[in-house]
Every structure is written in C-alpha cells, then in structure tokens.
Amino acid sequence: MDAVSEKTGAAWGVDPQLITAIIAIESGGNPTVISQSGAVGLMQLKPSTSGRDVYRRMGWSGVPSVSELKNPERNISMGAAYLSILETGPLAGIKDPQVM
C-alpha cells in the first residue's frame, strides 16, 4: 500500500502519510469493507458523494460502482483525488495543521 500511496499522493499533490493514515483509520486496511452508511473500501468513499465528485473532476459521468471502489489501487487513487478536491476547494483557506 505504501508504494501506491506514494505514487498516488505525488500524482494528486496529497501527502502519502495522510493517505496511509486515512486507510488505517477508516478501513483498517480492509479493501472490501462497506460501512453502514455505504462508504466502500480502503478510504471509505461513498459512490454518490465523493465518488461522484471525483468522476466529475475527471470529466466522467455517473458514479463509481461498489466493485470499482473495492479495488485497492482504484480506491486509493479516487480517495487522493477527493482529498485534492477538498484541499483546493472547501478546505483551501485552512492553514492550521491542527485543523487539517
């Protein structure tokens, strides 16, 4: 996972350690876990919210499937893309590392 986090983090401008920490907390490293709220995979992405936002950023229509989000590399890539969306959008003005 660390190599994927490094590569994906570099591609999206997201700290790989943040990606690894989210995976540890959100899914415990289980790529097939689905939460009660419908969040899927390592980074616990919801197809209809974060998944949709990433698809839009990529210029795609629709939402990712559950099987797509259970794919570890795909989930990490989409999770990093979503973090990038947040960091350049709604969270852009937050500079305090204690808040982020």
C-alpha positions in Angstrom: 0.0 0.0 0.0 2.8 2.4 0.8 4.1 2.4 -2.8 0.6 3.1 -4.1 0.1 5.8 -1.6 3.4 7.4 -2.6 2.7 7.3 -6.3 -0.9 8.4 -6.0 -0.1 11.1 -3.5 2.5 12.6 -5.8 0.1 12.5 -8.7 -2.6 14.4 -6.8 -0.4 16.6 -4.6 -1.6 14.8 -1.4 0.7 13.8 1.4 1.2 10.0 1.2 1.3 9.8 5.0 -2.2 11.3 5.1 -3.4 8.7 2.7 -1.9 5.9 4.7 -3.4 7.3 7.9 -6.9 7.5 6.4 -6.7 3.9 5.2 -5.6 2.7 8.7 -8.4 4.7 10.5 -11.2 4.3 8.0 -10.9 0.7 6.9 -8.2 -0.9 9.0 -6.6 -1.9 5.6 -9.6 -4.0 4.5 -10.3 -3.2 0.8 -13.7 -4.8 0.8 -15.3 -3.2 3.9 -18.6 -1.4 3.5 -19.8 0.9 6.3 -23.4 1.2 7.5 -23.6 4.5 5.6 -22.5 2.8 2.3 -18.9 4.0 2.2 -16.7 1.5 0.4 -13.1 0.3 0.5 -9.8 1.4 1.9 -10.5 5.1 2.1 -14.3 4.7 2.7 -15.6 6.5 -0.3 -19.4 6.9 -0.9 -20.2 6.3 -4.6 -23.0 9.0 -4.6 -20.9 11.8 -2.9 -17.1 11.6 -3.0 -17.2 9.1 -5.9 -19.4 11.4 -7.9 -17.2 14.4 -7.2 -14.1 12.6 -8.4 -15.9 11.4 -11.5 -16.9 15.0 -12.3 -13.3 16.1 -11.7 -12.1 13.5 -14.2 -14.8 14.6 -16.8 -16.8 11.4 -16.4 -20.5 10.9 -15.8 -22.2 8.7 -13.3 -20.8 7.3 -10.1 -18.2 4.5 -9.4 -19.5 1.0 -8.7 -19.0 -0.8 -5.4 -16.7 -3.3 -7.2 -14.6 -0.4 -8.6 -14.3 1.1 -5.1 -13.3 -2.3 -3.6 -10.2 -2.3 -5.9 -7.4 -1.1 -3.7 -5.4 0.9 -6.3 -8.6 2.5 -7.7 -9.9 3.3 -4.2 -6.6 5.0 -3.2 -6.5 6.9 -6.4 -10.0 8.1 -6.1 -9.5 8.9 -2.4 -6.4 11.0 -3.1 -8.3 12.8 -5.9 -11.1 13.6 -3.4 -8.6 14.9 -0.9 -7.2 17.1 -3.6 -10.7 18.4 -4.4 -11.2 19.2 -0.7 -7.8 20.9 -0.3 -8.3 23.1 -3.3 -12.0 23.8 -2.7 -13.8 23.8 0.6 -10.7 23.5 2.8 -8.4 25.8 0.8 -8.3 28.5 3.4 -7.4 26.3 6.3 -3.7 26.7 7.2 -3.6 25.3 10.7 -2.3 21.7 10.7 -4.3 21.0 13.9 -7.5 21.7 11.9 -6.5 19.7 8.9 
